[in-house]
Amino acid sequence: MSAEARQRISDAQKARWAKQKGEIPSPVAAPVEAVAGKAKRGPRGVKTGAAKRGRRRMSAAARKRISDAQKKRWAAKRRAA
């Protein structure tokens, strides 16, 4: 992990603790410049202009595949017992 990445993680964690404790976090250095072909990042390494991703939802087909696989495992376990 690069020193820059460690610093971003450190800053983010310090901000989380400050927020939890109700303190105001110290200001952070200027935004990180874009690196050849990578998204531009703002303070604390957060991508700028990126939409926030909501809760991930599993499709009905994926849920059915998992359910069928688990039922198959349970049936095999019952047969073995």
C-alpha positions as CSV (number, residue, x, y, z in Angstrom):
1,M,0.0,0.0,0.0
2,S,1.4,3.4,-0.9
3,A,2.1,6.1,1.6
4,E,-0.6,8.2,0.0
5,A,-3.2,5.4,0.5
6,R,-2.2,4.9,4.1
7,Q,-2.6,8.7,4.7
8,R,-6.1,8.7,3.1
9,I,-7.1,5.8,5.3
10,S,-5.6,7.5,8.4
11,D,-7.4,10.8,7.7
12,A,-10.7,9.0,7.1
13,Q,-10.5,7.0,10.4
14,K,-9.6,10.2,12.3
15,A,-12.6,11.9,10.8
16,R,-14.9,9.0,11.8
17,W,-13.7,9.1,15.4
18,A,-14.0,12.9,15.5
19,K,-17.6,12.6,14.2
20,Q,-18.5,9.9,16.7
21,K,-17.1,11.9,19.6
22,G,-18.8,15.1,18.3
23,E,-15.5,16.9,17.6
24,I,-14.7,18.9,14.5
25,P,-12.0,17.1,12.4
26,S,-8.9,19.0,11.5
27,P,-8.6,20.3,8.0
28,V,-7.1,17.9,5.4
29,A,-4.6,18.7,2.7
30,A,-5.8,19.8,-0.8
31,P,-7.5,17.2,-3.1
32,V,-5.3,14.5,-4.6
33,E,-4.7,15.2,-8.3
34,A,-5.9,12.8,-10.9
35,V,-3.5,10.1,-11.8
36,A,-3.2,9.0,-15.5
37,G,-6.6,7.5,-16.3
38,K,-7.9,7.3,-12.7
39,A,-10.9,9.2,-11.3
40,K,-10.1,12.5,-9.6
41,R,-10.3,12.3,-5.8
42,G,-11.1,15.0,-3.3
43,P,-10.2,15.3,0.4
44,R,-9.8,12.0,2.2
45,G,-9.5,10.1,-1.1
46,V,-13.2,10.2,-1.9
47,K,-14.0,10.2,-5.6
48,T,-15.4,13.4,-6.8
49,G,-18.5,13.5,-8.9
50,A,-19.3,9.8,-8.3
51,A,-22.9,9.0,-7.3
52,K,-23.3,7.4,-3.9
53,R,-24.2,3.7,-4.2
54,G,-27.2,2.7,-2.2
55,R,-27.9,-0.6,-0.6
56,R,-27.0,-3.5,-2.9
57,R,-29.9,-5.7,-3.8
58,M,-29.8,-9.3,-4.9
59,S,-31.8,-10.2,-8.0
60,A,-34.6,-12.7,-7.7
61,A,-32.7,-15.1,-10.0
62,A,-29.6,-14.9,-7.8
63,R,-31.7,-15.4,-4.7
64,K,-33.3,-18.5,-6.3
65,R,-29.9,-20.0,-7.3
66,I,-28.6,-19.6,-3.7
67,S,-31.8,-21.1,-2.3
68,D,-31.7,-24.1,-4.6
69,A,-28.0,-24.7,-3.9
70,Q,-28.6,-24.6,-0.1
71,K,-31.6,-26.9,-0.4
72,K,-29.4,-29.3,-2.4
73,R,-26.8,-29.2,0.4
74,W,-29.4,-29.8,3.1
75,A,-30.8,-32.8,1.2
76,A,-27.4,-34.3,0.8
77,K,-26.7,-33.8,4.5
78,R,-30.0,-35.5,5.4
79,R,-29.2,-38.4,3.1
80,A,-25.8,-38.8,4.7
81,A,-27.2,-38.8,8.2
